């Protein structure tokens, strides 16, 4: 593709995801299952496609094989063909040597050549571990209306959670006057969502300058504060919809439960701004004659013989006769033995559950080998 593009997307999908415990022992965090038939990576990919973005770079690193295979050519998200492109961008060896991505900014820096070939005016940088729907074209419109150099998507969070995020202090016109990266004492509850739109010439210059310095090569720690201190125009784009950082077992379980709530803003199964996937389940689901299933999402290939309520059941999962499952996420291939009772749990892929677990919503645990 050599024609000029207005905006391209770069998805940071190389994270290890240690807080997801054994779910990411052999799997990149963006490839973790969600919502019965989806993977976390489906959300930024679908958002990009629905926003009219035709070129997407996916920067992978940790345990990337399954993720790379899942994305493939990008066809399932409409990102293949003569006018669309999904490129897997792992670390690569160059004449100067082989280097792992050493930070979020370094990952983009190592792929400046790919961006140069897109001839783009703007770049939207995305994280590969968030659940949300967002039209990036609306954010770009906001960026242009404010003559911004950088626009950061932001959302209000409880003050108790603010230290987990990059925190923005903005004036009444949403111009950013201060940026704090995971502060111990946050000055506001306005959190960065890890979604940035840069005017590309500025991004390119900032990455090259940062690469020559002994920094962490990170957007939140280095690039954004440096640009703000240099007097560049940074703006906060106020996002009002559903957004969840699913970097922990607890938050992943919560997002699945939110999805089951008909009042939730996410509305994952709506055909309006659809979320696409490369789900490969081919067998029909089987619901036994004595089974009871209510308020659930059940994917193809699942076998249910027990009593299941308000739960998410992925493909190839098995729930035995007499089992009672409540408020639980059962990931692909997991086997719940006959008569087992589960509440408020997240069951890992291919795990055999042979003991009851009755948790609380504050103590969701991953039921898996080695946990």
C-alpha positions as CSV (number, residue, x, y, z in Angstrom):
1,X,0.0,0.0,0.0
2,X,1.6,3.3,-1.1
3,X,-1.3,5.7,-1.2
4,X,-1.7,8.4,1.5
5,X,-3.8,7.5,4.5
6,X,-5.3,9.9,7.0
7,X,-4.8,7.7,10.1
8,X,-3.4,4.3,10.9
9,X,-3.5,2.3,14.1
10,X,-0.7,0.6,16.1
11,X,-1.8,-2.0,18.7
12,X,0.6,-2.7,21.5
13,X,0.0,-6.4,22.0
14,X,3.2,-7.7,23.4
15,X,2.4,-7.7,27.1
16,X,3.1,-10.7,29.3
17,X,0.2,-10.2,31.6
18,X,1.6,-11.7,34.8
19,X,-1.4,-10.6,36.9
20,X,-3.6,-12.9,34.8
21,X,-1.6,-15.8,36.3
22,X,-1.7,-19.1,34.4
23,X,-4.0,-17.7,31.8
24,X,-0.9,-16.0,30.2
25,X,1.7,-18.6,31.1
26,X,1.8,-19.8,27.5
27,X,-0.3,-17.1,25.9
28,X,0.0,-13.4,25.1
29,X,-2.5,-11.3,27.2
30,X,-4.4,-10.0,24.1
31,X,-5.1,-13.6,23.0
32,X,-6.9,-14.4,26.3
33,X,-10.5,-15.5,25.8
34,X,-13.5,-13.3,26.6
35,X,-17.2,-13.4,26.4
36,X,-17.6,-16.9,25.1
37,X,-16.4,-16.5,21.5
38,X,-14.0,-13.5,21.6
39,X,-10.4,-12.7,22.5
40,X,-9.3,-9.4,24.0
41,X,-7.6,-8.4,20.8
42,X,-10.9,-8.5,19.0
43,X,-11.9,-5.2,20.6
44,X,-9.1,-2.8,19.3
45,X,-9.1,-4.6,16.0
46,X,-12.9,-4.3,15.6
47,X,-12.8,-0.7,16.8
48,X,-10.2,0.2,14.2
49,X,-12.2,-1.5,11.4
50,X,-15.5,0.2,12.5
51,X,-13.7,3.5,12.6
52,X,-12.7,3.4,9.0
53,X,-9.0,2.7,9.6
54,X,-7.5,0.5,6.9
55,X,-4.0,-0.1,8.1
56,X,-3.3,-1.7,11.5
57,X,0.1,-2.7,12.9
58,X,-0.1,-5.3,15.7
59,X,3.1,-5.2,17.8
60,X,3.6,-8.7,19.4
61,X,6.4,-10.1,21.6
62,X,5.6,-12.4,24.5
63,X,4.3,-15.9,23.6
64,X,3.0,-14.5,20.3
65,X,2.5,-17.7,18.2
66,X,-1.2,-18.2,19.1
67,X,-2.0,-14.5,18.8
68,X,-0.3,-14.3,15.4
69,X,-2.2,-17.4,14.1
70,X,-5.5,-16.0,15.5
71,X,-5.1,-12.7,13.7
72,X,-3.8,-14.2,10.4
73,X,-4.4,-11.9,7.5
74,X,-6.9,-9.8,9.3
75,X,-9.7,-11.0,7.1
76,X,-12.2,-11.6,10.0
77,X,-12.0,-7.8,10.8
78,X,-12.1,-6.7,7.1
79,X,-8.4,-5.7,7.3
80,X,-7.1,-7.5,4.3
81,X,-7.2,-6.8,0.6
82,X,-5.9,-4.1,-1.8
83,X,-7.0,-1.2,0.4
84,X,-6.6,-2.7,3.9
85,X,-3.8,-4.3,5.9
86,X,-3.2,-6.0,9.2
87,X,0.5,-6.4,9.8
88,X,2.0,-8.5,12.6
89,X,5.1,-6.6,13.8
90,X,7.3,-8.7,16.1
91,X,10.8,-7.6,17.2
92,X,13.2,-8.4,14.3
93,X,16.9,-8.6,13.6
94,X,18.4,-5.7,11.7
95,X,22.0,-4.9,10.6
96,X,22.5,-3.3,14.0
97,X,21.4,-6.5,15.9
98,X,18.4,-8.1,17.4
99,X,16.4,-6.2,20.0
100,X,13.3,-6.9,22.1
101,X,10.9,-4.1,22.5
102,X,12.1,-2.4,25.6
103,X,9.0,-0.2,26.2
104,X,5.8,1.0,24.5
105,X,7.5,3.9,22.8
106,X,10.4,1.7,21.7
107,X,8.0,-0.8,20.1
108,X,6.6,2.0,17.9
109,X,10.1,3.4,17.3
110,X,11.4,0.1,15.9
111,X,8.6,0.2,13.3
112,X,8.9,3.7,12.1
113,X,9.8,2.3,8.6
114,X,6.4,0.6,8.6
115,X,4.6,3.8,9.5
116,X,6.6,5.8,6.9
117,X,5.3,3.5,4.2
118,X,1.7,4.3,5.2
119,X,2.2,8.0,4.4
120,X,-0.2,8.8,7.2
121,X,-1.1,12.2,8.8
122,X,-2.1,10.7,12.2
123,X,-1.4,7.6,14.3
124,X,-3.7,6.2,16.9
125,X,-1.8,4.1,19.4
126,X,-3.9,1.4,21.2
127,X,-3.4,-1.1,24.0
128,X,-4.3,-4.7,23.3
129,X,-5.8,-5.5,26.7
130,X,-8.9,-3.4,27.1
131,X,-12.6,-4.2,26.6
132,X,-14.6,-1.3,25.1
133,X,-16.2,0.0,21.9
134,X,-14.9,3.3,20.5
135,X,-15.1,5.2,17.3
136,X,-11.6,6.6,16.8
137,X,-12.8,8.8,13.9
138,X,-14.7,10.9,16.5
139,X,-11.6,11.2,18.6
140,X,-9.7,12.3,15.5
141,X,-12.3,14.9,14.8
142,X,-11.8,16.2,18.4
143,X,-8.0,16.2,17.8
144,X,-8.3,18.3,14.7
145,X,-10.9,20.7,16.1
146,X,-8.5,21.5,19.0
147,X,-5.4,21.7,16.7
148,X,-3.9,19.2,19.1
149,X,-0.4,17.7,18.8
150,X,-1.5,14.7,21.0
151,X,-4.9,13.6,22.2
152,X,-5.3,11.2,25.0
153,X,-8.6,9.3,25.5
154,X,-9.6,9.7,29.2
155,X,-12.3,8.4,31.5
156,X,-13.3,9.1,35.1
157,X,-12.3,6.4,37.6
158,X,-12.8,6.1,41.4
159,X,-10.1,8.0,43.2
160,X,-9.1,4.8,45.0
161,X,-8.1,3.3,41.7
162,X,-6.5,6.4,40.2
163,X,-2.9,5.4,41.3
164,X,-3.1,2.4,38.8
165,X,-3.4,4.8,35.8
166,X,-1.8,7.7,34.0
167,X,-3.6,10.7,35.5
168,X,-4.5,13.8,33.5
169,X,-5.1,17.3,34.9
170,X,-7.0,19.3,32.3
171,X,-8.5,22.8,32.1
172,X,-12.2,23.6,31.3
173,X,-11.4,23.3,27.5
174,X,-9.8,19.8,28.0
175,X,-6.3,21.1,27.4
176,X,-3.9,19.0,29.5
177,X,-1.9,21.0,32.0
178,X,-0.3,18.1,33.9
179,X,0.2,14.4,33.4
180,X,1.1,12.0,36.3
181,X,2.1,8.4,35.5
182,X,0.6,6.1,38.2
183,X,1.0,8.6,41.0
184,X,0.8,7.7,44.7
185,X,-1.1,10.9,45.3
186,X,-3.2,11.6,42.1
187,X,-4.3,15.1,41.5
188,X,-7.5,14.1,39.7
189,X,-9.7,11.1,38.8
190,X,-9.3,11.6,35.1
191,X,-7.4,8.5,33.9
192,X,-5.7,7.9,30.6
193,X,-7.1,4.9,28.7
194,X,-3.9,4.2,27.0
195,X,-5.3,5.5,23.7
196,X,-3.4,8.2,22.0
197,X,-3.7,10.1,18.7
198,X,-0.5,11.8,17.5
199,X,0.1,14.0,14.5
200,X,2.6,11.7,12.8
201,X,5.5,14.1,12.2
202,X,5.6,15.0,15.9
203,X,5.4,11.4,16.9
204,X,8.2,10.4,14.6
205,X,10.5,13.2,16.0
206,X,9.6,12.4,19.6
207,X,10.4,8.7,19.2
208,X,13.7,9.3,17.5
209,X,14.8,11.8,20.2
210,X,13.6,9.4,23.0
211,X,15.5,6.5,21.5
212,X,18.8,8.4,21.9
213,X,18.2,8.9,25.6
214,X,18.6,6.5,28.6
215,X,14.9,6.4,29.4
216,X,12.3,3.7,29.9
217,X,11.1,4.4,26.3
218,X,7.5,4.5,27.6
219,X,4.7,6.8,26.5
220,X,3.3,7.5,30.0
221,X,6.7,7.9,31.7
222,X,8.7,9.6,29.0
223,X,7.0,10.7,25.7
224,X,3.9,12.4,27.0
225,X,5.6,14.3,29.9
226,X,8.4,15.4,27.6
227,X,6.0,16.8,25.0
228,X,3.9,18.6,27.7
229,X,7.0,20.2,29.2
230,X,8.1,21.3,25.7
231,X,4.8,23.3,25.4
232,X,3.1,21.0,22.9
233,X,-0.7,21.0,22.7
234,X,-2.0,17.9,24.6
235,X,-5.8,17.4,25.0
236,X,-7.9,15.0,26.9
237,X,-10.7,13.4,24.9
238,X,-13.6,12.6,27.3
239,X,-14.9,9.1,26.8
240,X,-18.3,8.3,28.2
241,X,-18.9,4.6,27.3
242,X,-17.9,1.3,28.9
243,X,-14.2,0.6,29.3
244,X,-12.4,-2.0,31.3
245,X,-8.7,-2.8,31.8
246,X,-8.8,-6.6,32.0
247,X,-5.2,-7.0,33.3
248,X,-6.2,-9.1,36.3
249,X,-8.3,-12.2,36.9
250,X,-10.7,-10.1,39.0
251,X,-11.2,-7.5,36.3
252,X,-11.5,-10.1,33.5
253,X,-14.2,-11.9,35.5
254,X,-16.0,-8.6,36.2
255,X,-16.0,-7.6,32.5
256,X,-17.6,-11.0,31.6
257,X,-20.2,-10.4,34.3
258,X,-20.8,-6.9,33.0
259,X,-21.4,-8.3,29.5
260,X,-24.3,-10.3,30.8
261,X,-26.0,-7.2,32.2
262,X,-28.6,-5.9,29.7
263,X,-28.1,-2.4,31.1
264,X,-24.4,-2.5,30.4
265,X,-23.2,0.1,27.9
266,X,-20.9,-2.4,26.2
267,X,-23.7,-4.2,24.4
268,X,-21.2,-6.7,22.9
269,X,-23.8,-8.5,20.7
270,X,-25.3,-5.5,19.1
271,X,-25.0,-5.3,15.3
272,X,-24.5,-1.6,15.7
273,X,-20.7,-1.2,15.8
274,X,-20.1,-4.9,15.8
275,X,-17.3,-6.8,17.5
276,X,-15.8,-9.3,15.1
277,X,-13.8,-12.5,16.0
278,X,-12.0,-15.4,14.4
279,X,-13.9,-17.9,16.5
280,X,-13.2,-21.3,15.1
281,X,-15.7,-23.4,17.1
282,X,-17.6,-25.6,14.6
283,X,-19.5,-28.1,16.7
284,X,-23.0,-27.2,17.8
285,X,-23.7,-26.7,21.5
286,X,-25.4,-29.5,23.4
287,X,-27.9,-28.8,26.2
288,X,-28.9,-32.0,28.0
289,X,-32.6,-32.9,28.6
290,X,-32.2,-32.3,32.4
291,X,-30.0,-29.2,32.1
292,X,-31.1,-25.7,33.1
293,X,-29.6,-22.7,31.5
294,X,-30.6,-19.1,32.1
295,X,-29.1,-15.7,31.7
296,X,-26.0,-17.1,30.0
297,X,-23.7,-16.9,27.0
298,X,-23.0,-20.3,25.7
299,X,-20.6,-20.8,22.7
300,X,-20.6,-23.5,20.1
301,X,-19.2,-26.8,21.1
302,X,-20.1,-26.5,24.8
303,X,-21.8,-29.4,26.5
304,X,-24.1,-28.6,29.4
305,X,-25.9,-31.2,31.5
306,X,-26.2,-29.3,34.8
307,X,-27.8,-26.2,36.1
308,X,-26.1,-23.0,34.9
309,X,-27.1,-19.4,35.6
310,X,-25.6,-16.0,34.9
311,X,-22.4,-17.5,33.5
312,X,-20.2,-17.4,30.3
313,X,-19.4,-20.8,28.8
314,X,-16.8,-21.0,26.1
315,X,-16.4,-23.5,23.3
316,X,-15.6,-27.2,24.1
317,X,-16.4,-26.6,27.8
318,X,-18.2,-29.4,29.6
319,X,-20.5,-29.0,32.6
320,X,-21.6,-32.4,34.1
321,X,-24.9,-33.7,35.3
322,X,-26.0,-32.3,38.6
323,X,-23.4,-29.5,38.5
324,X,-24.5,-26.1,39.7
325,X,-22.7,-23.1,38.2
326,X,-23.4,-19.5,39.1
327,X,-21.7,-16.2,38.1
328,X,-18.8,-18.1,36.6
329,X,-16.6,-17.9,33.5
330,X,-15.7,-21.3,32.0
331,X,-12.9,-21.0,29.4
332,X,-12.4,-23.3,26.5
333,X,-12.1,-27.0,27.1
334,X,-12.6,-26.8,30.8
335,X,-14.4,-29.8,32.4
336,X,-16.7,-29.4,35.4
337,X,-17.3,-32.8,36.9
338,X,-20.8,-34.1,37.8
339,X,-22.3,-32.7,41.0
340,X,-19.7,-29.9,41.4
341,X,-20.9,-26.5,42.7
342,X,-19.2,-23.3,41.4
343,X,-20.0,-19.7,42.3
344,X,-18.0,-16.6,41.4
345,X,-15.2,-18.4,39.7
346,X,-13.1,-18.2,36.6
347,X,-12.1,-21.6,35.3
348,X,-9.0,-21.8,33.1
349,X,-8.8,-23.5,29.7
350,X,-8.8,-27.3,29.8
351,X,-9.0,-27.4,33.6
352,X,-10.7,-30.3,35.3
353,X,-12.7,-29.1,38.3
354,X,-13.4,-31.9,40.8
355,X,-14.0,-29.8,44.0
356,X,-16.7,-27.3,44.9
357,X,-15.7,-23.6,45.0
358,X,-18.0,-21.0,46.5
359,X,-16.3,-17.6,46.3
360,X,-17.4,-14.0,46.8
361,X,-17.4,-11.2,44.2
362,X,-14.4,-9.7,46.1
363,X,-12.5,-13.0,46.0
364,X,-12.8,-14.3,42.5
365,X,-10.0,-16.8,41.9
366,X,-8.7,-18.5,38.9
367,X,-9.3,-22.2,39.1
368,X,-6.4,-23.7,37.2
369,X,-3.4,-25.9,37.5
370,X,-0.6,-24.3,39.5
371,X,-2.7,-21.6,41.1
